[in-house]
Amino acid sequence: MSFQEQALPIPGPHAQDMLGIVSLPAPGTPPSTTGVVIVVGGAQYRAGSHRQFVQLARFLAAAGYPVLRFDFPGMGDSPGEPVPFEDSAPHIAAAIDAFCAQPVKVGKVVLWGLCDGASASLLYLQARHDPRVTGLVLLNPWVRSDAGLARARVKHYYRQRLLEPAFWRKLFAGGVGWQALRGLGSNLRTMRQKPPQTLTYPERMAQGWEAFAGPILLLLSERDLTALEFVEHANTRGSWAGWSRKAALTRHTLPLADHTCSTPQSQQSVQALVRDWLDALVRPST
């Protein structure tokens, strides 16, 4: 095998110990001192949907990068009550501490997150400003709100439907078009909801995005409403002003990919993009 793996016990906050798996290059291959911590999102454990985190970790380990994937409390092999992603900063810090303290020396860390794992990574930087974190890989970040989802639906679904001749034929024939129009009206009303007065988690994410000076690799699936909602939210919120012009941002759209990049082609594309980005980060050309 071109990689090796070992369990890593992680002493967690408030006696919420966690379990991680470290993937390392094969014996005899010098590992990079920059490691990757996969921040799991949603109600998942360290394997990920269709084992995507396992495959990513092993692919990157074979390329020379130590990788940690771990279970938050209440998930997989970690006991305790589940932790909301908005409150996961202490657990991410504990995982980084354990990762950097293992025998294979890791001095710098890149956080890799999908969905609310990407959101949790930004929230961690907003809360902690951890100097060990030198890079971010964010896949389809989660900024869900009722108004934001309605805005994305109107722009990327209903607008397209209204331009389709088949829609109007169904409408005038008494088909499903009327139901679509009612849905459009409902989403337009939801879009006009006033934002909450308190600081929301997407605004905290924006603060983490703005404050982080390191490189960011942003991956957006072409066929994912969550990705579309993120872009729409960031483009229309003052707290995200100038987000797409961030000097250290590398942005890729994944053609035909869904939210979890479930096809082999999408997975392989993500793996290659992350490896090449890491190589440029760790071993820049001279």
ROZALO-778310 format. One record per residue (C-alpha): chain; x, y, z. Coordinates in pm, whole numbers, plus 32768, in hexadecimal, padded with zeros to 4 digits. Each point is the difference from the previous one (the first is absolute). Layout:
! ROZALO-778310
NODE chain east north   up
NODE     A    X     Y    Z
...
//
This chain:
! ROZALO-778310
NODE chain east north   up
NODE     A 8000  8000 8000
NODE     A 806C  8167 7FC2
NODE     A 7F76  8070 8150
NODE     A 7FE3  7F8D 8168
NODE     A 7EF6  804A 8105
NODE     A 7FE6  800A 8178
NODE     A 7EFD  805E 8103
NODE     A 802B  8146 80BC
NODE     A 7F4E  8035 814F
NODE     A 7FA4  816F 8024
NODE     A 7FCA  808F 815E
NODE     A 7ED3  80DE 7FCB
NODE     A 7F71  8127 80BF
NODE     A 7F14  7FC0 8122
NODE     A 806D  7E91 800E
NODE     A 7F75  7FCB 7EA0
NODE     A 811C  7F2A 7F7D
NODE     A 8003  7FB5 7E8C
NODE     A 809A  7F01 7F18
NODE     A 80BF  8052 7EC5
NODE     A 80B3  7F43 7EEE
NODE     A 814C  8083 7F7D
NODE     A 8063  7FA5 7E9F
NODE     A 8176  8018 7FBD
NODE     A 80E7  7FC6 7ED8
NODE     A 808E  7EA3 7FE2
NODE     A 8135  7FAD 80D3
NODE     A 8137  808F 7F62
NODE     A 7F47  8128 7F66
NODE     A 804E  8145 80B7
NODE     A 7EB5  80A1 8064
NODE     A 7FBA  8170 7FD1
NODE     A 7FFD  80D0 813D
NODE     A 7EBB  8097 7F80
NODE     A 7EDB  7F1F 8053
NODE     A 7E90  8001 7FA7
NODE     A 7EE6  7FF0 80FF
NODE     A 7EB5  7F92 7F6A
NODE     A 7EE2  80AB 80B6
NODE     A 7ED2  7F1F 7FD5
NODE     A 7EB4  80AB 7FBC
NODE     A 7E99  7F97 803D
NODE     A 7F90  7EC4 80AE
NODE     A 812B  7F3C 7F85
NODE     A 812A  7F53 8093
NODE     A 8168  7FFF 7F88
NODE     A 7FC7  7F25 7ECB
NODE     A 7F1A  80FB 7F56
NODE     A 7EF6  7FC5 7EFA
NODE     A 8062  7EE1 7F1A
NODE     A 814A  7FF3 80C3
NODE     A 8075  8141 7F5F
NODE     A 80D1  806B 812E
NODE     A 80AB  7EAE 8011
NODE     A 805B  8011 7E92
NODE     A 8071  816B 8015
NODE     A 80D8  7FC0 8134
NODE     A 80AB  7ED4 7F63
NODE     A 8035  80B4 7EB6
NODE     A 80A5  8129 80AC
NODE     A 80CE  7F1E 80E4
NODE     A 8085  7F4B 7ECE
NODE     A 8061  8159 7F7A
NODE     A 80CA  8045 813D
NODE     A 7F0A  80B7 80E2
NODE     A 7F98  7F89 815C
NODE     A 7E85  800F 8021
NODE     A 7F1E  7FF0 8132
NODE     A 7E8E  7FB1 7FEC
NODE     A 7F46  7FE4 8148
NODE     A 7EAB  7FCA 809B
NODE     A 7F5D  811D 80B8
NODE     A 7F54  7F9F 8149
NODE     A 7ECA  7F2E 7FCC
NODE     A 806F  7F8B 7EA8
NODE     A 80B4  7EC2 7F93
NODE     A 80E8  7F85 8112
NODE     A 7FF8  813D 80D1
NODE     A 7F13  7FF3 812B
NODE     A 7F31  811E 8087
NODE     A 7EF5  80E8 7F7D
NODE     A 8012  8088 7E9D
NODE     A 809A  8159 7FDD
NODE     A 7F63  810B 7F1F
NODE     A 80F7  8074 7EF7
NODE     A 7FDB  8164 8081
NODE     A 8097  7F8F 814D
NODE     A 810E  7F16 7F80
NODE     A 812F  80E6 8025
NODE     A 807F  7F5F 8146
NODE     A 7FEB  7EA7 7F62
NODE     A 80B8  806B 7EC5
NODE     A 810E  809B 80DE
NODE     A 8020  7EBA 80C2
NODE     A 8023  7F3D 7EBC
NODE     A 8112  80E8 7F81
NODE     A 80B4  7FE8 8151
NODE     A 8001  7E83 7FF3
NODE     A 8065  7FFB 7E91
NODE     A 8128  80E6 803A
NODE     A 806D  7F3B 8136
NODE     A 801A  7EAE 7F51
NODE     A 815A  7F6A 7FB7
NODE     A 7FF1  805D 7E8E
NODE     A 8044  8174 8019
NODE     A 7EF3  80E6 7F7A
NODE     A 803F  8172 8033
NODE     A 7F04  809B 7F12
NODE     A 7E9A  7F9D 7FB9
NODE     A 7F0A  802A 7EE3
NODE     A 7E91  7FDF 8060
NODE     A 7F2D  7F46 7EFE
NODE     A 7E86  800F 8024
NODE     A 7EC5  7FA7 7F40
NODE     A 7EB1  80AE 8039
NODE     A 7FE4  8066 816D
NODE     A 815B  7F6D 8034
NODE     A 8079  811B 7F1F
NODE     A 7F2B  80F2 80C9
NODE     A 808F  7F76 8146
NODE     A 8161  8038 7F7A
NODE     A 7FBA  8172 7FC3
NODE     A 7F53  801F 8151
NODE     A 8132  7F63 80A4
NODE     A 80E3  8108 7F6B
NODE     A 7F0D  8112 8063
NODE     A 8007  7F80 8167
NODE     A 8169  7F93 8028
NODE     A 80EA  80A7 7F01
NODE     A 80D8  7EC7 8017
NODE     A 8159  8049 7F65
NODE     A 8032  7E8D 7FB8
NODE     A 7EED  8011 7EF8
NODE     A 80AC  8072 7EC2
NODE     A 7EFB  7FA2 7EFD
NODE     A 7E90  7FAD 7FC8
NODE     A 7F50  7F19 7F0C
NODE     A 7E8A  8047 7FFC
NODE     A 7F10  7F26 7F38
NODE     A 7E9B  8083 7FDC
NODE     A 7FF4  80D1 8141
NODE     A 7EB4  8007 80BB
NODE     A 7F5A  8153 8038
NODE     A 7E98  7F86 8007
NODE     A 7EE5  80E9 805E
NODE     A 7E97  8006 7F8D
NODE     A 8034  8148 7F45
NODE     A 8149  7F8F 7F68
NODE     A 7F72  7EB7 7F88
NODE     A 7ED3  80B2 7F68
NODE     A 80E5  80F5 7F4C
NODE     A 80D1  7EE5 7F6E
NODE     A 7EC8  7F46 7F8F
NODE     A 7F71  8133 7F54
NODE     A 8143  8051 7F4B
NODE     A 8075  7EA5 7FA1
NODE     A 7EBD  7F37 7FE2
NODE     A 7ECA  80D2 7FC7
NODE     A 80A7  80F6 7F15
NODE     A 806F  7EE0 7F23
NODE     A 7EA5  7F61 8009
NODE     A 7F58  8141 7F96
NODE     A 80DA  8003 7EC9
NODE     A 7F9D  7EA0 7F99
NODE     A 7EEA  7FE7 7EF8
NODE     A 7F95  7EB4 8099
NODE     A 7FAC  80B3 8146
NODE     A 7F0C  80ED 7F56
NODE     A 7F62  7EE6 7F38
NODE     A 7FBB  7F45 8145
NODE     A 7F80  813E 80A4
NODE     A 7F00  804D 7EF0
NODE     A 7F9D  7E93 7FEB
NODE     A 7FAA  8002 8174
NODE     A 8130  7F2E 805E
NODE     A 8101  8022 8114
NODE     A 805E  8162 7F9C
NODE     A 7F11  80A0 80F8
NODE     A 80A6  7F41 811D
NODE     A 8152  8084 7F8F
NODE     A 7F78  8165 7FFA
NODE     A 7F7B  7FD9 8161
NODE     A 8157  7F82 8069
NODE     A 80A2  812D 7F5C
NODE     A 7F17  80EC 80BC
NODE     A 804C  7F54 8149
NODE     A 8177  801D 7FC6
NODE     A 7FE4  816E 7F9E
NODE     A 7F4C  804A 8148
NODE     A 8108  7F41 80C5
NODE     A 8116  80C4 7F55
NODE     A 7F74  8140 8095
NODE     A 801E  7F89 8167
NODE     A 80C9  80EF 80D8
NODE     A 8150  7F78 8074
NODE     A 8029  7FBC 8176
NODE     A 8097  8112 80D7
NODE     A 80FC  7F1E 80AD
NODE     A 814A  7F96 7F63
NODE     A 7FB3  7ECC 7F2D
NODE     A 80EC  7EDF 7FC0
NODE     A 802C  8065 7E8E
NODE     A 806F  8158 8078
NODE     A 80F5  7F5B 80EE
NODE     A 8078  7F2F 7ED8
NODE     A 8034  8142 7F3D
NODE     A 80D5  8087 811C
NODE     A 80D5  7EC5 7FF8
NODE     A 801E  801B 7E85
NODE     A 806C  816B 8010
NODE     A 80F5  7FD2 8120
NODE     A 80AE  7ECE 7F71
NODE     A 8134  806B 7F3E
NODE     A 8062  7EA7 7F80
NODE     A 7FA1  7F5A 7EB8
NODE     A 7EA1  7F78 7FCC
NODE     A 7F93  7EFA 7F05
NODE     A 7E8A  8025 7FC3
NODE     A 7F5A  7EDF 7F49
NODE     A 7E98  8027 7F89
NODE     A 7F31  7EE9 7F68
NODE     A 7F49  8067 7EC5
NODE     A 7EC4  7F3F 8058
NODE     A 7FE2  8059 816F
NODE     A 7F03  80F4 808D
NODE     A 80D7  802F 8138
NODE     A 8122  807A 7F29
NODE     A 7F1A  80E8 7F3C
NODE     A 7F6E  8085 8143
NODE     A 815C  8049 8089
NODE     A 8060  80CD 7ECF
NODE     A 7EB3  80B8 7FFF
NODE     A 801E  8049 8175
NODE     A 8168  807A 7FE7
NODE     A 7FB0  80DA 7ED2
NODE     A 7EDC  80AF 80AA
NODE     A 8071  802E 8168
NODE     A 80CF  8126 8072
NODE     A 80BD  7F2A 80FA
NODE     A 808E  7F3C 7ED8
NODE     A 805A  8132 7F2E
NODE     A 8127  7FB9 7F1C
NODE     A 800A  7E8F 805C
NODE     A 8044  7F88 7E9D
NODE     A 8126  80F1 7FD6
NODE     A 80C1  7F77 8128
NODE     A 816C  7FF7 7F96
NODE     A 8046  7E9F 807C
NODE     A 7EBF  7F64 7F78
NODE     A 8002  7EE9 7EFF
NODE     A 7EA4  7FA9 7F85
NODE     A 7F8E  7ED7 7F31
NODE     A 7EAA  7F92 7F86
NODE     A 7FDF  7E84 7FEE
NODE     A 7F46  7FAE 7EBB
NODE     A 7EC8  7F26 802C
NODE     A 8057  7FBE 816F
NODE     A 7EF7  7FDD 810F
NODE     A 801B  806B 816C
NODE     A 80DF  7EE2 8076
NODE     A 80B0  7FC6 7EB2
NODE     A 7F70  7EA3 7FFE
NODE     A 807D  7F8A 7EAC
NODE     A 815F  7F70 7FD6
NODE     A 8050  8113 7F05
NODE     A 7FA1  8114 80F6
NODE     A 80BE  7F5D 811D
NODE     A 8138  7FDA 7F2D
NODE     A 7FE5  8168 7F8F
NODE     A 7FEC  807A 8169
NODE     A 8127  7F28 8068
NODE     A 80DC  807D 7EE4
NODE     A 7FA3  816D 8037
NODE     A 804E  7FE8 8175
NODE     A 814C  7F4D 7FC7
NODE     A 8073  80FB 7EF9
NODE     A 7F97  8124 80DD
NODE     A 80BC  7F6B 8128
NODE     A 8134  7FC8 7F2A
NODE     A 7FFA  816F 7F99
NODE     A 7FD0  8068 816C
NODE     A 810D  7F24 8096
NODE     A 80F6  7FE2 7EE3
NODE     A 7FDE  8142 7F38
NODE     A 80CC  801C 7EC3
NODE     A 813D  80CC 8017
//
